[in-house]
Amino acid sequence: MSGADPLRLPRDVGLCARCRHAHVIVNRKGSKFYNCRRSRTDRRFPKYPPLPVLECEGWEAPATEEETS
């Protein structure tokens, strides 16, 4: 998804907040890191992208319950 409306996204995270490939890692101090799982198979995607991500060719909506059952 590219050209997302930044007013509708969490300002500090961007698209990663609602991407099926994002994995949130919380350390002992409570800091959150957004790991892009697409980086495992596609080198175009950084493992920990600089936030906020406002455009991303790899963005996909989270899986729905219907897709996972």
C-alpha positions in Angstrom: 0.0 0.0 0.0 1.4 3.3 -0.9 0.1 6.9 -0.5 -1.7 6.0 2.7 -3.5 8.8 4.5 -1.1 9.6 7.4 -3.9 11.2 9.4 -5.5 7.8 9.8 -2.4 6.1 11.0 -0.7 6.1 14.4 1.8 9.0 14.0 4.7 7.2 15.7 4.4 3.9 13.8 2.5 4.3 10.5 1.6 1.4 8.4 3.4 -1.2 10.5 0.7 -0.7 13.2 -1.8 -2.6 10.9 0.4 -4.9 8.8 0.2 -8.6 8.8 4.0 -8.8 8.4 4.8 -6.7 11.4 5.8 -8.4 14.7 6.0 -6.2 17.8 8.9 -6.9 20.1 8.8 -5.4 23.6 12.0 -5.3 25.7 12.3 -5.4 29.5 12.1 -1.6 29.7 8.9 -1.5 27.7 10.3 -0.1 24.4 8.5 -1.4 21.3 10.3 -2.5 18.1 8.5 -3.3 14.9 10.1 -6.3 13.1 9.2 -6.7 9.4 8.8 -10.4 8.8 9.0 -9.7 5.0 12.7 -9.0 5.6 13.3 -12.7 6.0 12.6 -13.5 2.4 12.9 -10.1 0.6 16.0 -8.0 1.1 14.1 -4.8 0.0 12.5 -4.7 3.4 14.6 -3.7 6.4 14.4 -6.0 9.5 13.5 -3.0 11.7 12.2 -0.1 9.5 12.6 3.5 10.6 9.3 4.7 11.9 6.8 6.0 10.9 6.4 4.0 7.8 4.0 6.0 5.5 4.5 4.0 2.3 5.4 0.3 1.8 5.1 -1.9 -1.2 4.9 -5.0 1.1 2.1 -3.8 3.3 -0.9 -6.2 3.7 -3.9 -6.0 5.9 -3.9 -8.2 9.0 -5.4 -11.7 8.5 -9.0 -12.0 9.3 -10.5 -14.8 11.4 -12.0 -16.3 8.2 -8.5 -16.5 6.6 -6.9 -18.2 9.6 -9.6 -20.8 10.2 
